[in-house]
Amino acid sequence: MTDELLTIAVLDRGSDVVISVSGELDFGTTAAFLATAVPLAEEGHTLILDLAELTFCDSSGLGSFVRLHNLAQKAGGVLYLARLRPQINSTITLTMLHRLLLIRDEIPHARAGDEIA
């Protein structure tokens, strides 16, 4: 999915789904992001948000991470945030969300034997 300020790409790797988010996640773009990510979270997938190209995230974007975390957990899945830029990582730490959300420096690899879609 592409918007002027936001690009979202989904890669189903069998054992998990990687959602790459590029651009700005803010009040104007969060709804489009959630339209893609919520159904995957509700299905109980392990979701990995690749945020290496996320350049800006406001409170609505942070709120979307919490919502996805809660939906994934309720459905038996898990949410990871991966490859955060320093400014995004700092915002998550300042808001204490690092205590709730699982953060990884790199994208976790799919397990051996899993198909890469």
N, C-alpha and C positions, 0 to 999 in steps of 0.2 A: 504494500500500500504506500502511496506517495501523496504528500501534501506539500505545499510550498515550504513549510518549515519543519516537516517531519517525514521521515521515511521509515517504514517498518518492513522487515523481511522475516519470514518464518521458515525454519528448517526442521522438519520432523526427522529425527534420527532413530526412530523406533523406540528406544528406551527413554528418550526425553525429547523436548522441543526447544530449540534455540530461537529466541525472538531478538533480532538485531534492531536496535533503535538508534536512528541517526537524526541529528538536528536538535530541535527544541521541544521539550515536553512541558507544556504550560497550559493555562486555562483554555486556550484556543485549540490545542491539539490533543489534550488528554482523552477526550471522548473517542476520537479515532483510534487511539492506542488501545483503549479499553474494549472497543468493539472487536478488535482482533484478539486480544489476550484473554478476556473474561471467559469466552466459551472453552478455551483450552484449559484454563484453571478449573473450571467447573467439571471438566471431564476427568480430573484427577491426574493430569500429566505432571511429570517433573518438568518445570519450566525454568529455563535459563535465560535471563535477560542480558544480552550482550550490549553493554552500555559504553563501549569504547568510543563510539562516535556521537554520544549524547553530549551536546555542548551547553545545554541549559536545562534546569529542572526547577520549577517553582513548587509551591505547596500542593497544588493540585496533582502534579506529577508524583510527589512523595506520597500523597494520599492514595494514588493508584497502585503504588507498590504495596502498601499496607493492605489494600482491598484484595489484590491478587494473592498475597501471602495468605490471608484469611480464607479466601475461596479455595485455594489449592489445598490447604490443610484440611478444610472441611470435607473435601472430596478424596482425601487420602494421598494427595500429591505434595510436592514441595516446590518452593520458589527460591532460586538463586539469583543474585545480582552479580554480574561478572565484568571484569575489565573496566572498572570505574575510573574516570578522569579524576585528578586530584581535587578539583573544585566540587565535583558531585560527591565524592567520598567525604570531603570536609562537611558539606551540608548534611549528609546522612549522619555523620558523627555528632555534629552540633545539635541535631534534633533528637539524638539518642536512638535513632532507628537502627543503628548497628547492633543494638541489643535484641532486636526483634528479627531483623532480616539476615539471611545467610549471604555473606559476601565472599567472593572468590577473586583472586588476582587474575586467573585465567579461566577459560571456558572448560569445565570438566569434560573429559573425554567420554565418548560413548563406550559402554562396556564391550569387551571382546565378544564377537558373535552377533552384535546388534547391527542391523542394517542402517546404512546412512541413506536417507532419502534425498 
